[in-house]
Amino acid sequence: MFDHTGIVVSDLTRARAFYDAVGKPLGLVTADNGDQAFVFGKSKEQPIPYLWVGTLRPSYWAEGSRAGLNQMHIAFIASSTAAVDAFHAAGIAAGGTDHGAPGPREGAIGYYGAFLLDPDGNNIEACYRDNLAYLHES
């Protein structure tokens, strides 16, 4: 799990629609973070970990950072293989691009994942690890 990470996007409205769609099957939501950014995570009550998504380049990022440069990979925990499937379908419907259909992954025991490229080309994954079932308990 992570505390936070962030990506720069070219169109905040388009990105928000994408992350709203893929977040629903994973139990994740978006929340405003100013007029040029939003955060993506569990809830207001559980704000960490989160993904910061915005159109501006934070001052602490490397010079030249922009949407789609230095492609980011982020994997989110899914509660089941069905949630992975729903994540993938919702992402495609919301403008994402298939980057690896839902299914088991070679060399990873009990691992089921799906990959999407968001509208700016960032690599977004949802995965279920059957061998780590304790992560999915409420």
Stockholm file with secondary structure:
# STOCKHOLM 1.0

chainA/1-138         MFDHTGIVVSDLTRARAFYDAVGKPLGLVTADNGDQAFVFGKSKEQPIPYLWVGTLRPSYWAEGSRAGLNQMHIAFIASSTAAVDAFHAAGIAAGGTDHGAPGPREGAIGYYGAFLLDPDGNNIEACYRDNLAYLHES
#=GR chainA/1-138 SS CCSEEEEECSCHHHHHHHHHHHHGGGTCEEEECSTTEEEEESCSSSCCSEEEEESSCCTTSCTTCCTTSSCCEEEEECSSHHHHHHHHHHHHHTTCEEEEEEEECTTCTTEEEEEEECTTCCEEEEEEEGGGGGGGCC
#=GC SS_cons         CCSEEEEECSCHHHHHHHHHHHHGGGTCEEEECSTTEEEEESCSSSCCSEEEEESSCCTTSCTTCCTTSSCCEEEEECSSHHHHHHHHHHHHHTTCEEEEEEEECTTCTTEEEEEEECTTCCEEEEEEEGGGGGGGCC
//
